Amino acid sequence: MKMKIGLIIIAGALLISWGIKSKKQDNTEKRLPITGTWKLISGTLIEKGDTTVTWYTKDVSFIKIINDTHFAFLSHDLNKGKDSSAMYSSGGGSYSLKNNQYTEHLEYCNDRQW
């Protein structure tokens, strides 16, 4: 009797772990190609017809994290805030992706003037 219960528990655990593994594989197959953590090198902002290109390669570190529905960004100076270049910026929100057009909808930001 104890052996039957043990086998049932082991079989159940294997089925549960197989189900979890299968779910994880299904989720990764459906992921968008832009999901992940990215180090931003440059950014193009188009606002009211004006285009501004910013390079994030000198004195600044900038990462962007994108999941299936939202994005977040974090940026700070590389001098550890010890001179006039001290800065920190963060924010996030939802985004839309249609074909190759990625549009952010900022919902949170440490700069309250946004």
DRENDRENVEX-556444 format. One record per residue: residue in three letters; y, x, z of N, C-alpha, C in turn. Coordinates in pm, whole numbers, plus 50000, padded with zeros to 5 digits. Each point is the difference from the previous one (the first is absolute). Layout:
REM residues N
ALAYXZYXZYXZ ...
REM end
This chain:
REM residues 114
MET498805008250000501204991850000501265008650000 LYS500015010450086501165008950006500205007049866 MET498895003649935500095006949873500604990949893 LYS499624987149999500564990649904501504998350020 ILE500424999050124501444998550030500745012549956 GLY499425011750027500625012649958500135000849850 LEU498974996149926500055000249854501034990049947 ILE500104988650062500994989949958501415005450022 ILE500245006450113501325005850029500335010849899 ILE499055009049973500235010849903500274994149862 ALA499184990249958500194993849869501374993349992 GLY500414993350106501324993650003501115010249989 ALA499875011050073501025010649995500105005949861 LEU498865002149935500025005349863500674990349904 LEU499704987250013500634990049913501504999350024 ILE500435000650124501434999750032500685012249942 SER499425012050023500635012149948500014999949846 TRP498954994749937499974999149855501094990549951 GLY500184988950072501044990349965501385005950011 ILE500255007750105501315006550018500225010249890 LYS498995007949968500125010049895500284993349866 SER499304989249971500214992949874501414994549992 LYS500514994650111501364994750003501015010949972 LYS499825011750064500915011149979500005004349854 GLN498835000649938499925003949860500704989649913 ASP499834987250031500674989649922501515001350010 ASN500525002650122501445001450020500565011849923 THR499315011349999500535011749930500004997949850 GLU499064992349949499984997449857501184991349958 LYS500504991450088501084990949968501385005950029 ARG500055011950057501295005950036500845003049878 LEU501294998650018500935003449893500115015249989 PRO500245005249883500075014649984501185006550073 ILE500974992150043501155005950069499815000750152 THR498944994050054499815000250145499695014050048 GLY500555003450116499775013150058501265005250066 THR499985012750036501155006850059500505010149897 TRP501274999349971500595008049894501145008650054 LYS500095012249955501165008450029500984997949886 LEU501164995350035500984996749898500725012749955 ILE500035002149870500675011649941501394996049949 SER500064988549933501284994949952499954984850002 GLY501164994150001500094985550000501134995449910 THR499784988949932501024994249914500364986350054 LEU501274998350032500524987350051500864993649893 ILE499664987749963500804992549904500574988150075 GLU501324999950015500654989750078501264995449927 LYS500034987449964501144994049930500355007849873 GLY498975004449928500235007149875500255015050013 ASP500215005050122500215014250021498685006750038 THR499735011549939498765007550026500335012950073 THR499315002450112500165012350077498645006450018 VAL499895012849965498765007650019500215009550116 THR499094999750096500075008850117498745008650004 TRP500185013050023498885009350013499755002550147 TYR498754998750043499615001750140499185012750018 THR500455010849941499235012450005500705011150078 LYS501254998250038500735010550070500534994550132 ASP499595006150108500504996950135499604986350053 VAL499174992549927499604986650042498504998049974 SER499354993250092498614995849978499994984849997 PHE499354994449901500014985649980498604995549960 ILE499414990850077498724994449962500124984949986 LYS499134994649917499934985649982498554995950015 ILE499774989350074498664994850023499944986149936 ILE499014998049914499884987349928498604994450020 ASN499934987350047498694993350006500014988849895 ASP499094990750010499904989749897501184990449995 THR500774998850109501084990350002501355005550046 HIS500025011350069501235005150059500165015149979 PHE501235004550021500305014249994500785003950125 ALA500005012850032500855005450106500425013949957 PHE501195004150043500445013649970500535006650126 LEU499865013150004500485008250111500615012649939 SER501185003650046500685011849947500745007050113 HIS499985013249998500775007650098500365013749943 ASP501025006050060500405013349957498965010250046 LEU499965011449932499035010350035500555010250100 ASN501254998350041500615009150098499844995050143 LYS499164989950017499724994250131501254995050073 GLY500964995249922501194993850056500945009650070 LYS499945012949964500785010050073501275004449929 ASP500384993349894501265003549935500604987449937 SER500995001949914500714988449943499134991849903 SER498855005349961499134992449909499054990650075 ALA500184998650131499104991650081500004985749947 MET498794995049974499894986249954498584995150022 TYR499904986850016498714993150010500194986349937 SER499034995949921500084986949936498604994249992 SER499904987050024498714993249988500234985449965 GLY499004994249940500094985949965498724995449933 GLY500014987549962498824994749933500184985449965 GLY498984994649938500034986049961498894997249901 SER500154989249928499014996449898500445005749866 TYR499124999149904500355004449864499294991149899 SER500475000749878499324993149891499695010449892 LEU498894997749932499575009049894499554991549882 LYS500775000849893499654992949877499945010249888 ASN498815001649943499745010349900500395013650060 ASN501005006749947500415012850058501344999050073 GLN500454987850031501284997850069499764997950149 TYR500375009950081499854999750146501364996750060 THR500074989250080501264995950061499804998250150 GLU500855006650078499914998850146500924989150052 HIS499554993250106500784989750067500155004650145 LEU501075007350028500235006250130500194989350108 GLU499195000850106500084990550110500375006750131 TYR499725012850013500285007650121500635013349962 CYS501025004150076500635012949972500815004550121 ASN499965013050029500775004750114501495000349970 ASP500405000149873501414999149961500344985249990 ARG500654994750099500234985550009500984994849895 GLN500655008749924500944995549898499314996049870 TRP498715002149988499304996749876500094985249974 
REM end
